[in-house]
Amino acid sequence: MTQAQHSGAWIFVSHSHRDLEKVRHIRNELERRGHNPLLFFLKCLEDDDARLPELIREEIKVREWFILCDSPHAKTSAWVQQEVELIKGMEGKAFETIDLSKDLETELHKLVRLSKRATVFLAYARQDRDTAERIRRALERHDYSVWLDAAIPPSGDWAAVVRSAIDDAVKRGFVLILLSYDYLTSDWCKCEVEYACQRAGQSQRSNVIPVLVTPFATPTLPLQLQAIQWFDLTSGPFDDRMEELISAMKTREME
């Protein structure tokens, strides 16, 4: 894994237009973390008795990540409550509720929590680039922020850049280590695994997920990975297994 290029997660922010000033701080924090907040303000919704437009209903159905802004205004807004009810009632949606009546600084940890759950870093052998790209596309269809490595200039300090990227990955979200014969027989990739597990430590070990991308009999998994729950992407159709992996990631406890 090297310095990464990525596209941010799309995060739907449910809020009352009367809280727009506070909601802007939430939007700015999400953007600072590289994500794409979605805020809708429609003139027809100024009336708190307005029904939720079908366009927003459809948008909610196709989104995965949500921030629900709670406040006295939100509680008395019929259309905000419709949004919240719809989001909470749909299977597979990930959300955090921000209490706008509290100091926002005390609520920001919830943004961090959602941001980490919606962010994925891919570590892989060069020979598995096509597979990594396929996984990236599948994750982005679920609105994940996916970090993929980029080339390092010949004069660059490769080891330092990789260590820095891994440090960032463990702090920011999930690290998917794409296991193949090529990955596990690469001395460089072995060092990458060792460093990732070292940096994750016991408290953040759940942030690292080994993912088997090609079947092989040998070599065995490195000791650092044997104690970590891993996922076999080769045991069924790719699309079905990716859906299962994504479902597992959404419900997996992580630091």
Disulfide bonds with the S-S distance in Angstrom:
none
